[in-house]
Amino acid sequence: MSCYTQLTISESIMGDGDENIDDQFEAEYIKIRDSVLGNLVNITNIEAIGPGLLIAQYSMPNILNITVQNPSQFKDVNIEFDGFTELKIRTQLEGNIFKIIYYLTESDRSEFGIRITFMGQHIFGSPFHVTIVGNKRH
């Protein structure tokens, strides 16, 4: 069975936090579609539950290893997925909380994997773009 075994999320700061992008990018979930099998993956109910920790529900029982790489001011974030109920996003810098509040803006599927871009906002107010790149394991 084909599944995404590694996703990379990278972000870039989009401004100083003063922009109002609520109406433009508000959505309920992120969709990830397996470009081989056509399986649709939904990441929903993303919420910050403590310092540096987000939890999101994941609709398929595939095991994923995800690394969040932040090329700007934020430290690396690790995502752990238990294969059944939740996706955990942890920052390695204690107290650095990511609050992902805006979702899918574009997606691109190809034979090499999938690329998803969505808007987010750091807990301290700086908006950023997030791109998820998935590599398929055949």
VEXZA-611817 format. One record per residue (C-alpha): x, y, z; residue in one letter. Coordinates in steps of 0.02 Angstrom, whole numbers, plus 50000, padded with zeros to 5 digits. Example, Ala and Ser with C-alpha at 12.3 -4.5 7.8 and 13.67 -1.06 7.14 Angstrom:
residues 2
+-------+-------+-------+---------+
:    xx :    yy :    zz : residuo :
+-------+-------+-------+---------+
: 50615 : 49775 : 50390 :       A :
: 50684 : 49947 : 50357 :       S :
+-------+-------+-------+---------+
This chain:
residues 138
+-------+-------+-------+---------+
:    xx :    yy :    zz : residuo :
+-------+-------+-------+---------+
: 50000 : 50000 : 50000 :       M :
: 50063 : 50170 : 49954 :       S :
: 50073 : 50299 : 50092 :       C :
: 50167 : 50454 : 50137 :       Y :
: 50306 : 50405 : 50255 :       T :
: 50389 : 50574 : 50263 :       Q :
: 50318 : 50749 : 50248 :       L :
: 50418 : 50909 : 50262 :       T :
: 50336 : 51068 : 50321 :       I :
: 50427 : 51231 : 50293 :       S :
: 50368 : 51405 : 50333 :       E :
: 50413 : 51581 : 50287 :       S :
: 50356 : 51738 : 50375 :       I :
: 50229 : 51833 : 50271 :       M :
: 50226 : 52000 : 50363 :       G :
: 50228 : 52085 : 50532 :       D :
: 50064 : 52013 : 50593 :       G :
: 49956 : 52164 : 50553 :       D :
: 49873 : 52088 : 50401 :       E :
: 49693 : 52031 : 50415 :       N :
: 49682 : 51867 : 50320 :       I :
: 49536 : 51788 : 50414 :       D :
: 49408 : 51793 : 50274 :       D :
: 49531 : 51746 : 50139 :       Q :
: 49599 : 51582 : 50203 :       F :
: 49481 : 51513 : 50335 :       E :
: 49442 : 51329 : 50311 :       A :
: 49400 : 51176 : 50414 :       E :
: 49535 : 51054 : 50367 :       Y :
: 49687 : 51012 : 50263 :       I :
: 49663 : 50883 : 50127 :       K :
: 49805 : 50768 : 50076 :       I :
: 49767 : 50651 : 49933 :       R :
: 49872 : 50498 : 49896 :       D :
: 49915 : 50524 : 49712 :       S :
: 49933 : 50336 : 49681 :       V :
: 49780 : 50263 : 49766 :       L :
: 49676 : 50420 : 49772 :       G :
: 49651 : 50405 : 49960 :       N :
: 49596 : 50568 : 50038 :       L :
: 49678 : 50613 : 50203 :       V :
: 49600 : 50746 : 50314 :       N :
: 49692 : 50834 : 50454 :       I :
: 49561 : 50914 : 50565 :       T :
: 49534 : 50985 : 50738 :       N :
: 49705 : 51065 : 50754 :       I :
: 49727 : 51147 : 50923 :       E :
: 49864 : 51205 : 51038 :       A :
: 49851 : 51110 : 51202 :       I :
: 50012 : 51163 : 51288 :       G :
: 50183 : 51239 : 51262 :       P :
: 50245 : 51186 : 51092 :       G :
: 50112 : 51054 : 51065 :       L :
: 49973 : 51043 : 50937 :       L :
: 49857 : 50897 : 50910 :       I :
: 49765 : 50860 : 50749 :       A :
: 49648 : 50718 : 50705 :       Q :
: 49703 : 50612 : 50558 :       Y :
: 49579 : 50512 : 50456 :       S :
: 49686 : 50367 : 50394 :       M :
: 49783 : 50236 : 50494 :       P :
: 49946 : 50263 : 50400 :       N :
: 50106 : 50286 : 50496 :       I :
: 50193 : 50450 : 50456 :       L :
: 50358 : 50526 : 50505 :       N :
: 50349 : 50714 : 50485 :       I :
: 50483 : 50845 : 50516 :       T :
: 50443 : 51029 : 50520 :       V :
: 50589 : 51134 : 50463 :       Q :
: 50583 : 51319 : 50499 :       N :
: 50711 : 51417 : 50397 :       P :
: 50679 : 51581 : 50484 :       S :
: 50661 : 51626 : 50668 :       Q :
: 50578 : 51467 : 50732 :       F :
: 50664 : 51311 : 50792 :       K :
: 50635 : 51136 : 50724 :       D :
: 50467 : 51057 : 50761 :       V :
: 50442 : 50870 : 50770 :       N :
: 50277 : 50787 : 50726 :       I :
: 50236 : 50616 : 50796 :       E :
: 50092 : 50512 : 50729 :       F :
: 50033 : 50358 : 50823 :       D :
: 49945 : 50283 : 50672 :       G :
: 49770 : 50294 : 50743 :       F :
: 49707 : 50449 : 50830 :       T :
: 49819 : 50600 : 50836 :       E :
: 49958 : 50699 : 50757 :       L :
: 50073 : 50786 : 50880 :       K :
: 50177 : 50936 : 50833 :       I :
: 50312 : 50979 : 50958 :       R :
: 50435 : 51121 : 50956 :       T :
: 50610 : 51084 : 51015 :       Q :
: 50618 : 51257 : 51090 :       L :
: 50514 : 51251 : 51248 :       E :
: 50370 : 51374 : 51250 :       G :
: 50373 : 51406 : 51063 :       N :
: 50191 : 51371 : 51019 :       I :
: 50130 : 51356 : 50841 :       F :
: 49947 : 51392 : 50816 :       K :
: 49894 : 51340 : 50641 :       I :
: 49733 : 51433 : 50607 :       I :
: 49723 : 51453 : 50419 :       Y :
: 49726 : 51306 : 50303 :       Y :
: 49737 : 51245 : 50124 :       L :
: 49774 : 51373 : 49989 :       T :
: 49842 : 51262 : 49852 :       E :
: 49897 : 51084 : 49818 :       S :
: 49995 : 50996 : 49684 :       D :
: 50003 : 50809 : 49652 :       R :
: 50130 : 50722 : 49541 :       S :
: 50219 : 50557 : 49522 :       E :
: 50348 : 50618 : 49646 :       F :
: 50229 : 50653 : 49788 :       G :
: 50121 : 50797 : 49847 :       I :
: 50147 : 50978 : 49892 :       R :
: 50020 : 51072 : 49998 :       I :
: 50026 : 51255 : 50045 :       T :
: 49919 : 51333 : 50180 :       F :
: 49918 : 51490 : 50285 :       M :
: 49957 : 51490 : 50468 :       G :
: 49988 : 51612 : 50608 :       Q :
: 50115 : 51595 : 50746 :       H :
: 50048 : 51611 : 50922 :       I :
: 50137 : 51778 : 50935 :       F :
: 50044 : 51846 : 50784 :       G :
: 50161 : 51827 : 50636 :       S :
: 50073 : 51750 : 50485 :       P :
: 50166 : 51624 : 50378 :       F :
: 50145 : 51508 : 50231 :       H :
: 50168 : 51323 : 50265 :       V :
: 50211 : 51201 : 50126 :       T :
: 50195 : 51014 : 50156 :       I :
: 50292 : 50904 : 50037 :       V :
: 50253 : 50719 : 50043 :       G :
: 50363 : 50581 : 49973 :       N :
: 50276 : 50418 : 49928 :       K :
: 50336 : 50248 : 49981 :       R :
: 50285 : 50117 : 49852 :       H :
+-------+-------+-------+---------+
